[in-house]
Structure formats: C-alpha cells, structure tokens
Amino acid sequence: MNNILDLPSTYDRLERPYAPQGAWRRWLRKAIHFFSYHLILKRKGTRRSRAAGFSLVVRPTVFHPSYFVTSKFFAGFIGGLDLHGKRVADIGTGSGILALAAARAGAAHVTAVDVNPNAALTAAENAAANGYRDRFAALCSNLMSALAPVPLFDVIISSPPSFPGEPRDLADRAWHAGPDYRDVAALFEQARARLRPGGKLYLLVSSDSDLNLFGTLIERNRFTARLVARRSILFESLIIYELEGRALEATRSVAATPSVAQPLALVRAANA
Ligand SMILES: C[S@@+](CC[C@H](N)C(=O)[O-])C[C@H]1O[C@@H](n2cnc3c(N)ncnc32)[C@H](O)[C@@H]1O
C-alpha cells in the first residue's frame, strides 16, 4: 500500500509567518508524552504485534509501531519506492519496521541501526521472522558512527525522535532528541558522507518538530529538500522530506538559492 498523499501545490509557498506553539498546545504535547512514556515506551514486557503487514516482536523500551502512527505511515511510503538493487540504511530503526519495508520494496541489502540495543536485537529478530535475514544487518550504533565508511548507501531512511529536550532514559530517546536535537544533529553530515552521488535521504518529521533547526542542518550539509508526503493527524502533520545532496558547483551559488529553512518553517506555521 502506498500512502503518498497528493500534496497541495502551494503547500510550501504559504506566506504565513513562523509562529511559536501556544501554551495549550505545549500542554497537550506534554500530556501526550506523559501517557506515551508511561504506558507504551517504558513498558516492561515484550509484545507481539502486526503492523504494515509484518509480524513483529517489540521488546521493552522499543518504539511500538502499532501505537505510533508515524511507523505505519512511513512504512507505507517506503512501500511505494522502487528499491530494487539498492543498499539502504535505516537510522533509528526501533522494531525494524521501516527497514523491513525497504527489504520488501526490493532493497539488495538493508542496514538497520539504533542507539537502543533492545531495538537492534528486536530488528534482527523481526527480519529473521519475516524472511529477510539474508539481506539484513542490525546493529547498535549512535547514528552511523559504528558503520564502516564504505560501501556507500543509495538510500538512507530515518524517523528520528521528533522533539527536542533531554530524554529521561533509553526508551525516551525515541521521543526526545536532546536539547536542540543534540543526539541526532550529526545525522545530516554523516548521511552526506555515506550517500552515493544521487542518493536520497528520506526523513520523517512532525509539524511540531523544530523545523527551523532541521532546515538549518539540511542547508548546512548542502541538501536540497523536497516535501514528498504528508498526513494530518489530530492537531499536527507528519511530513516526509526527500533530501538529495547538491553537487559542488550548485553549492557555490547557495547564497542565491532560497533557504530550505523557510519552507520548513512555513509548514510548521501552516499547522500551528
Ligand atoms: C521515533 S522512533 C522511530 C522507530 C522506527 N524507525 C519506527 O518508525 O517505528 C526513533 C528511534 O531512533 C532511535 N534513536 C534516537 N537517537 C538515536 C541515535 N543517536 N542513534 C541511533 N538511533 C537513535 C530511538 O532509540 C528510536 O528507536
């Protein structure tokens, strides 16, 4: 199933100014985190689940793909890509659901990494249980730091923690990325170095993420961003960006090109 939505052609050309979140919205976000953390992220037992057509085990502290809509939305999007013969990396794999979706979409090999060792173990188990063991490697790594510098990847996918703030523990690292996205900020530089020319980074963010900051990181690492899918859920939107590295010549005229930070901020404002 392909979840790509038809995007309004004017979506990233809206001219509303950037507006910080209001008090009630911040309160609502805190309440959602409180229940998600205590009831789902921090749970003690291993769960069995089905999501995006996969049979999955979800160990304690691992992001549960059945409770959080981001996982199925992104897995559906990946299902619409032609990944035949491609080398793919999934950074922050959780249960491995996105990496499995890439394997099912034809990827020649998928590397799934997570900073949470329970997640790396879970992803490996789920790959074996769903018949992808021979094209799949899972490892515990802080972003791409434990990966060899070569071979390069054709596609990198990532659904990083959506919100800034100090994580309470390992489980909470699925939600909080540290102050100013400290724990995932290096992803863009690392991905730039590990992508083949013409390779793509697919990134899922929330309209409540700090899109200005993501835009700055994207721009700083000479990626061009294109909004490729969006889904509205209750009071926020889930947004998938396709990032492609600009060639060296193109980066010389970067000052003349519009910053991606602006459209990202406008997406946020449009959902405020
Ligand atoms: C929002 S969850 C997404 C999980 C999974 N990809 C999915 O879509 O269901 C974010 C994941 O990123 C992982 N993570 C957070 N910081 C990381 C880092 N610095 N390096 C690797 N993984 C990280 C978390 O442990 C968590 O599994």
The ligand as an SDF file (V2000), in Angstrom:
LIG
                    3D

 27 29  0  0  0  0  0  0  0  0999 V2000
   10.5800    7.7900   16.5390 C   0  0  0  0  0  0  0  0  0  0  0  0
   11.4900    6.2910   16.8340 S   0  0  0  0  0  0  0  0  0  0  0  0
   11.3230    5.5090   15.2220 C   0  0  0  0  0  0  0  0  0  0  0  0
   11.4860    3.9970   15.2610 C   0  0  0  0  0  0  0  0  0  0  0  0
   11.1950    3.2840   13.9510 C   0  0  0  0  0  0  0  0  0  0  0  0
   12.0640    3.7580   12.8830 N   0  0  0  0  0  0  0  0  0  0  0  0
    9.7470    3.4390   13.5540 C   0  0  0  0  0  0  0  0  0  0  0  0
    9.4850    4.2140   12.6180 O   0  0  0  0  0  0  0  0  0  0  0  0
    8.8920    2.7870   14.1620 O   0  0  0  0  0  0  0  0  0  0  0  0
   13.1680    6.9060   16.8580 C   0  0  0  0  0  0  0  0  0  0  0  0
   14.2190    5.8370   17.0560 C   0  0  0  0  0  0  0  0  0  0  0  0
   15.5070    6.4600   16.9630 O   0  0  0  0  0  0  0  0  0  0  0  0
   16.3680    5.8940   17.9400 C   0  0  0  0  0  0  0  0  0  0  0  0
   17.4410    6.8570   18.1930 N   0  0  0  0  0  0  0  0  0  0  0  0
   17.3900    8.0270   18.8800 C   0  0  0  0  0  0  0  0  0  0  0  0
   18.5890    8.6370   18.8860 N   0  0  0  0  0  0  0  0  0  0  0  0
   19.4290    7.8440   18.1580 C   0  0  0  0  0  0  0  0  0  0  0  0
   20.8160    7.9350   17.8080 C   0  0  0  0  0  0  0  0  0  0  0  0
   21.5640    8.9580   18.1830 N   0  0  0  0  0  0  0  0  0  0  0  0
   21.3520    6.9390   17.0600 N   0  0  0  0  0  0  0  0  0  0  0  0
   20.5880    5.8890   16.6590 C   0  0  0  0  0  0  0  0  0  0  0  0
   19.2860    5.7370   16.9780 N   0  0  0  0  0  0  0  0  0  0  0  0
   18.6980    6.7090   17.7110 C   0  0  0  0  0  0  0  0  0  0  0  0
   15.4600    5.5970   19.1230 C   0  0  0  0  0  0  0  0  0  0  0  0
   16.0150    4.6400   20.0030 O   0  0  0  0  0  0  0  0  0  0  0  0
   14.1970    5.1170   18.4030 C   0  0  0  0  0  0  0  0  0  0  0  0
   14.2310    3.7370   18.1870 O   0  0  0  0  0  0  0  0  0  0  0  0
  1  2  1  0
  2  3  1  0
  2 10  1  0
  3  4  1  0
  4  5  1  0
  5  6  1  0
  5  7  1  0
  7  8  2  0
  7  9  1  0
 10 11  1  0
 11 12  1  0
 11 26  1  0
 12 13  1  0
 13 14  1  0
 13 24  1  0
 14 15  1  0
 14 23  1  0
 15 16  2  0
 16 17  1  0
 17 18  1  0
 17 23  2  0
 18 19  1  0
 18 20  2  0
 20 21  1  0
 21 22  2  0
 22 23  1  0
 24 25  1  0
 24 26  1  0
 26 27  1  0
M  CHG  2   2   1   9  -1
M  END
$$$$
